[in-house]
């Protein structure tokens, strides 16, 4: 303590040298949700410009290159430079275009025979976590409802269309993963996002679960195509419809509990999953009396319906943990 009302904190010399702080430089003090103070040399809330370079060869596996690009995107790099000697081949350019089409905000800004520069043109703070989660939920809800409608109306084309929508879920999940990583790298950016690190982590966990639910709806759509072709009994279709409505209701309530911060709704969702398990067991029993092809694909549908209910339970548990953490 110095004087009557001022306090002094000394900074470790090693840290000061590491982050290159000099005399009279401003230091940021950011209060965290648990009351602790974060000391940071970054006080402008601007994203740090980070670039990564991938030097590739013509024999590089294109799927491996795509995964590296996605990894750089999620890691929060603003610029990605792809270079090649000799010149970049058409397959590599196609992979880069696929990466741009399956991510948000990435564009090619410079291109030569031996290099391609990709830059992020999106401001991550313009897409709050809650809005992205809501968008993912809307897409998943539409896919799920259309999958059951395809079965009821024998519409194979609708079922095939559902499979193409799964990419939209992946794009939004990767965006949240990227925002979460950026916040880890620059905590002062949390305020600009209008969020906090606890919410960022919870949103990332929920988006990961929603991405897996999208995969299960894809599986349901693929199996429904086979069930339509095998002409399944209408009474079984009605039971599938009812079970899917119950699991979708659980999912809707779990997302609602997150957006509205309702801990009781989250708890009720967990409790109500037991009813879905009973419905799925009844359908499993019915599958035993069907022909092998029908039994297999009905089993896939029932298992995915059950898993969607379980994932709704997982989301609700995340919400409860998040809301209790915020109160503390």
Buried (B, 14 or more C-beta within 10 A) or exposed (E): EEEEEEEEEEEEEEEBEEEEBEEEEEBBEBEEEEEEEEEBBBEEBEBEEBEBEBEBEEEBEBEEBBEBBBEBBBBBBBBBBBBBEEEBBEEBBEBBEBBBEBBBBBEBEEBEEEBBBBBBEBEBBEBBBBEBBBBBBEBBBEBBBBBBBBBBEBBBEBBBBBBEBBEBBBBBBBBBBBBBBBBBEBBBBBEBBEBBBBBBBBBBBBBBBBBBBBBBBBBBBBBBBBBBEEEBEEEBBEBBBEBBBBBBBBBBBBBBBBEEEBBEBBBBBBEBBEEBEEBBEBBBEBBEEBEEEBBEBBBBBBBBBBBBBBBBBBBBBBBBBBBEBEEE
